[in-house]
Amino acid sequence: MSEPKEAIIEFPTRFPIKVMGQRHDDFSQTIFEVIRIHAADLTAEDIELRVSSGGNYVSLTVTVTAISQEQLDAIYRAVTAHPMVKYVL
């Protein structure tokens, strides 16, 4: 029988998630709504937006107050499944 894994992250914690995709007027709002399903306390102040030097791509750093690994996993699954998203770190 294997022993349970020791948690790498102590919860609750502020956890940044980087989301990248093609520049689109609704990208930031759409990603906000996708993440907010899993992190109800998310606000606009928790999102930092950067546009690529060529102007074709945008990256968002969304900092959530994570309460569990399961919550983070659900956020990553939801965001990576969205068609507007190219990469999630």
Secondary structure, DSSP 8 states (H G I E B T S, - for coil): -------SS-SSEEEEEEEEEE--TTHHHHHHHHHHTT-TT--GGGEEEEE-TTSSEEEEEEEEEE--HHHHHHHHHHHHHSTTEEEE-
